[in-house]
């Protein structure tokens, strides 16, 4: 479960600045009640249109989120949660009801982890109400495609709460390191790498290796994945890295998010 007290202010600012709803809920298997344990600002604004404010504290039935005609989808969703210890659902559309009776079409991605008494669900969703089945004007289609691309990037971010997250700029300078990282997996302590360029942290050859991938992301505006190894604490550790362009200024990417996972097998 996310510990909000351990999240730094800059990490929360980063999460709150993302224009998609990111949230964590705990689903009590016995009572069928759901309670929020984390919401970014977009998620708070979104769910206030769906759920009474009292429900944010007291909890609510998971089924209340779904349109009555979507009961079969709800029961399948609930069954998938119950039968799988860990579950990943990507880019799935749902029809939700607002408090004033309107319907919202959303696209959501979720991960869940089942415990003995509850299930922790982390989600990312984007409203798609303006996307309809009939012919879509070009202006709307362009907007739709942009949303799809953003969601695809953020899906990687969404599944990364337990990974090392770094934000780097065009110069290869590290602007941010996730606060919950195990520093034994870092080449140098966190307080020594924030604000430094890659060539100030790693040997020349290793820095060049990382920089070429970052430059490719900035050049093409597309995410890229690769694997690498580093000698850390007298051990050779293997990592998987995915670098995603996330911040645009003057129609140009100026920052990337690197999501890094330890894939070492002993």
C-alpha positions in Angstrom: 0.0 0.0 0.0 1.2 3.5 -0.8 2.6 5.4 2.2 1.7 9.0 1.5 3.9 10.1 4.4 6.9 8.7 2.6 6.2 10.4 -0.7 8.2 13.6 -1.1 6.5 16.9 -1.9 8.1 17.0 -5.4 6.9 13.5 -6.1 3.4 14.4 -5.1 3.6 17.6 -7.2 4.6 15.4 -10.1 1.8 13.0 -9.6 -0.8 15.8 -9.1 0.4 17.5 -12.3 -0.5 14.4 -14.5 -3.9 15.1 -16.2 -5.1 11.5 -15.7 -6.7 10.0 -12.6 -4.2 8.0 -10.6 -5.5 6.2 -7.5 -5.2 3.4 -5.0 -8.1 1.7 -3.3 -8.5 -1.2 -0.8 -11.3 -3.6 -1.5 -12.6 -5.5 1.5 -13.5 -9.0 0.3 -15.9 -9.7 3.2 -17.9 -6.5 3.2 -17.6 -5.7 -0.5 -16.6 -2.1 0.5 -14.0 0.0 -1.3 -12.0 2.8 0.3 -9.5 5.2 -1.3 -6.0 5.2 0.1 -4.4 7.5 -2.5 -5.7 9.9 -5.2 -4.0 12.5 -7.2 -5.8 15.8 -7.8 -7.3 14.6 -11.1 -8.6 11.5 -9.5 -10.2 13.5 -6.6 -12.0 15.8 -9.1 -13.1 12.9 -11.2 -14.5 10.7 -8.4 -16.3 13.6 -6.8 -18.6 13.5 -9.8 -19.3 9.8 -9.2 -19.3 9.3 -5.4 -20.7 11.3 -2.5 -18.1 13.0 -0.4 -19.0 10.9 2.6 -18.1 7.8 0.7 -14.5 9.0 0.4 -14.2 8.4 4.1 -16.7 5.7 4.9 -16.3 3.6 1.7 -18.7 2.5 -0.9 -19.7 -0.6 -2.9 -17.6 -1.4 -5.9 -20.7 -2.1 -7.9 -22.0 1.5 -7.4 -19.4 2.7 -9.8 -20.8 0.8 -12.8 -23.8 1.6 -14.9 -26.7 -0.9 -14.3 -26.4 -2.2 -17.8 -22.7 -3.0 -17.1 -23.5 -5.5 -14.3 -21.9 -8.4 -16.2 -18.7 -6.4 -16.7 -18.7 -5.6 -13.0 -19.2 -9.3 -12.0 -16.4 -10.3 -14.4 -14.1 -7.6 -13.0 -14.9 -8.6 -9.4 -14.4 -12.3 -10.2 -11.0 -11.6 -11.9 -10.0 -9.7 -8.7 -10.9 -12.7 -6.5 -9.4 -15.5 -8.4 -6.1 -13.9 -9.3 -3.4 -13.1 -6.6 -2.0 -10.5 -9.0 -3.9 -9.0 -11.9 -3.1 -6.5 -14.7 -5.9 -5.0 -16.8 -4.9 -2.5 -19.5 -6.8 -0.1 -21.7 -10.3 -1.3 -20.9 -13.4 0.8 -21.4 -16.1 1.2 -18.8 -19.3 3.1 -18.5 -19.8 4.9 -15.2 -22.7 6.8 -13.7 -22.3 10.3 -12.2 -24.3 11.5 -9.2 -26.5 13.6 -11.5 -27.4 10.7 -13.7 -25.1 11.2 -16.6 -22.9 8.5 -18.0 -19.1 8.8 -18.5 -17.1 6.6 -20.8 -13.7 6.0 -19.4 -10.6 4.0 -20.4 -8.8 2.5 -17.4 -5.9 0.3 -16.6 -5.5 -1.5 -13.2 -3.2 -3.6 -11.2 -4.3 -5.6 -8.2 -2.7 -7.6 -5.4 -4.8 -10.0 -3.3 -4.2 -10.4 0.4 -6.0 -12.5 3.0 -8.7 -10.0 3.8 -8.5 -7.4 1.1 -7.3 -6.5 -2.4 -5.1 -3.5 -3.2 -6.1 -2.0 -6.5 -4.1 0.7 -8.3 -5.7 2.4 -11.3 -5.1 5.0 -14.0 -8.1 6.2 -16.0 -8.9 8.8 -18.6 -12.4 10.1 -19.5 -13.4 9.4 -23.1 -17.0 10.6 -23.0 -16.5 12.8 -26.1 -15.4 9.9 -28.2 -18.5 8.4 -29.8 -19.2 5.5 -32.2 -20.3 7.5 -35.2 -17.9 9.3 -37.6 -15.5 11.4 -35.7 -14.4 14.9 -37.0 -10.7 15.2 -37.7 -10.2 17.6 -34.9 -11.8 15.2 -32.4 -9.8 12.3 -33.9 -6.5 14.1 -33.4 -7.5 14.7 -29.8 -8.5 11.1 -29.4 -5.1 9.9 -30.8 -3.3 12.2 -28.4 -5.2 10.8 -25.4 -4.4 7.2 -26.5 -0.7 8.0 -26.8 -0.6 9.7 -23.4 -2.4 6.8 -21.7 0.0 4.3 -23.3 2.9 6.3 -21.8 1.3 6.6 -18.4 0.4 2.9 -18.2 4.2 2.4 -17.8 4.3 5.0 -15.1 1.2 3.6 -13.4 2.7 0.1 -13.1 5.9 1.5 -11.6 5.2 2.5 -8.1 7.5 -0.3 -6.8 10.2 0.6 -9.3 12.9 3.2 -9.3 11.6 6.4 -11.0 13.9 9.1 -12.3 13.2 12.3 -14.1 15.9 13.5 -16.5 16.2 16.6 -18.7 17.8 17.0 -22.1 21.2 17.3 -20.7 21.0 14.0 -18.9 20.7 15.7 -15.6 18.8 13.8 -12.9 16.0 16.1 -11.6 14.1 13.6 -9.4 14.6 10.2 -7.8 11.6 8.3 -6.3 11.7 8.6 -2.5 10.8 5.0 -1.8 13.9 3.5 -3.5 16.2 1.0 -1.9 19.5 2.9 -2.0 21.4 -0.4 -2.1 20.3 -0.6 -5.7 21.8 2.8 -6.6 25.2 3.2 -8.1 25.7 6.2 -5.7 23.5 7.5 -2.8 20.4 9.4 -3.9 21.6 12.7 -2.4 24.7 12.6 -4.5 23.0 12.0 -7.9 20.1 14.5 -7.8 21.1 17.5 -9.8 24.1 15.7 -11.5 24.5 14.7 -15.1 25.0 11.1 -16.0 28.7 11.7 -16.9 29.2 13.0 -13.4 27.9 9.8 -11.9 29.0 6.9 -14.1 32.2 6.0 -15.8 32.6 7.4 -19.3 31.5 4.3 -21.2 28.5 3.6 -19.0 27.4 7.3 -19.1 27.7 7.2 -22.9 25.6 4.0 -23.0 22.7 5.6 -21.1 23.0 9.0 -22.9 22.5 7.4 -26.3 19.2 5.9 -25.3 18.0 9.2 -23.7 19.0 11.1 -26.9 17.0 8.6 -29.0 13.9 9.2 -26.9 14.2 13.0 -27.3 14.9 12.7 -31.0 12.0 10.3 -31.8 9.6 11.3 -29.1 8.9 7.6 -28.4 9.5 5.4 -25.4 12.4 2.9 -25.5 13.3 -0.2 -23.3 16.7 -1.8 -22.7 18.6 -3.9 -20.2 21.9 -3.2 -18.5 24.1 -4.3 -15.6 26.1 -2.4 -13.0 28.5 -3.4 -10.3 26.9 -2.4 -7.0 28.1 -3.4 -3.5 30.4 -6.0 -4.9 27.6 -7.6 -6.9 26.6 -7.4 -10.5 23.0 -6.4 -10.7 20.8 -6.5 -13.9 18.2 -3.9 -14.6 15.4 -3.3 -17.1 14.9 0.4 -18.0 12.1 2.1 -19.9 12.5 5.7 -20.8 9.4 7.7 -21.6 9.1 11.3 -23.0 6.6 13.1 -20.7 7.0 16.8 -20.7 6.6 19.1 -23.7 7.6 22.7 -24.0 7.3 24.7 -27.2 6.3 21.5 -29.1 9.5 19.8 -28.0 10.1 17.1 -25.3 12.3 18.5 -22.6 12.0 15.8 -19.8 11.8 12.0 -19.6 10.8 9.6 -17.0 13.1 6.5 -16.5 11.4 3.5 -14.9 14.0 1.0 -13.7 13.4 -2.5 -12.3 15.9 -4.9 -10.8 15.7 -8.1 -12.8 18.7 -9.8 -11.2 18.3 -13.6 -10.9 20.5 -15.4 -8.4 
